[in-house]
């Protein structure tokens, strides 16, 4: 795969298959279709009065290959050096688009905790921002950036666990930039 991943790449799990899995798990969601959103700014401009916590997702890696998905509120500033210290002194950088597709099966702009459905080898450590979990509902892309689904925080955690991951809930105030 080249360094340039385009939106024509089909994720390993389709959005429809993800929604079917949510249905199987009894996870209630509200679906919102919209034009493609690539940034938090795009989302803010187009969402109108969509209620709940709006989130961003950071796909990070360390030099030795460890990977993290940090899920937090969209306006949360995260200092990677401070977060690395919080995680035990690791040096963090953003994972490449190729690694993102290989491990989570999504392209940049479509990253969300729902991409964990594709991490069947459980290679990614999941970090959930404690402050984010206080919001109801929480809004994420279901593997594509043309749809947002709203879920309850406890259902998000249940889904992450059903994917074989044990999320770490951290107070990311200590990693604020």
N, C-alpha and C positions, 0 to 999 in steps of 0.2 A: 504494500500500500504506500502511496506517495505521502509526502508531508502535508499535502493539501487535501483535507477531508471536506467533501462538499455535502450539501443537504440532500443529494440524490442517493446517499448511502442508506440502505435499508437496515434498521436495527435488527439484531438477532431475534429479539422478541418484538412482535408488532404491538402498537398501542392497543389494538383490539384484544390481543391475547393477554396483555397486562390487565385491562379492564375486566376481562373474564376471570382472571386470577383474583382480583379484588372482590368480585362477586362471590367466588368460591369461598373466600375467607370471611365473607360477611362484612366487608369494609364498605360503608356507605360513602358515596362521593357525589359531588355536583360537578357536571362537566360544562366548561365554557370554551367554545371554539372562537378563534381569533386569527388575525394575520400573524405571520411569523414574528416572534420576539427573540432578539439576540442578546439584549442587554437589560439591566435593571431599568435604565432610562426608557427603553422601548416599552417595557411593561408598565411603568408609571404613566406614560403618555397615553396608553391605549386601554387601560383597565377600567377607567371610570370609577364607579363606586363599588367595585367588587370587594366584598367584606373579607375580613380575616387577616392573618399574618401572611405577608408576601415575603418569599424566601429566596436566597441565593445559595449556590452550592459550589464549593471549592474542591476540585480534584487535585490532590497534592501527592507528591512523592518525595522520598528521601533517596540519597545517593545509593544506598544499599538495596534499593528496590521496594521497600515498604511503601504502601499507598494508603491514603486516607481520603474519605469523602466527608467534608465538613459542611454541615447543613445549618444555616443560620438566617436570621432576619436580613432582608435585603439591604438595610442601611447600616448593618454591623460592619465596622471597620476591623479587619483582622490583620494584625502584624505577624507575618510569618515567623520572624525570629522569636517573638514572645510566645507564639503558639508552639513552636518547636521546643522551647524551654518547658512549657506546660506539658508537652508530650514526652518528656524525658531527655531533652537535649538533642533532639534530631534536627538536622538542617533540612528545611523544607523548600521545595520549589513546585511550580505548577507542572502537572503531568502534561505530556504532549497530546495533541489531537489523536495521533495514532495509538498511543497507550490507552487513551480514553475509550476509543472505539474497540480496541482489543479486549479490554477488561470489563467495561461497563456497557459497551454496545451502543453508545450514543455519540453524537457530534457536539462540539462546543455550541452552547446556546440551548441545548436540550438536556443538560445534566440535571438530575434530580435523584432523590433517594429511591425513586421507582426503578432507576437503572440497575439497582442491586439485584433485580430479578435475573440479570445477565451475568452476574458475578458468581457463577455456580461453584467456582473453586474457592470462594470466600477469601479472596486476596486483599480486599479493601477493608480497612478499619473505619467504622462509621462513628462520627462525632456529631451529636445533636446539641445545639445550643440550648441551654436550660431556659433562657428568656424566650426563645421561640416557642417552646412547648406550652407557654402560658396563653398563647393565642388560639382562638377558635373561630373558624377553621384555619387550616394551613393550606396554602396554595402552591402547587408544583406542576411542572410539565410531566405528562405521562409518556416519556420517551421521545416526544417530538415537541417542537416549540410553536406549534399551531393550535395547541389545546392546553388548557390549564384545568386541573381538577382540584377541588377543595375537599379536604378530609379532616377528621378530628385527630388531635395529637395522639391519642391512645391507639387509634387505628393505624396511624403512620408507624408507630413503634411495633405494633403487632405485625404489620407487613414486613418491616425490616427483619424482625425475628423469624418470620416464616421463610425468609430468604436465606436463613442460616447465619445471620449476623447478630452479634450482641452489641447494640449501640452503647456508646459511652455518652452519657449526658454530662456536659461540662459547662461550667459558668465561664463563658468566653470573655467576660469583662477583663480578666487577667491577660487576655491576648488582644485587647482592643488597640487599634492603631491610632 
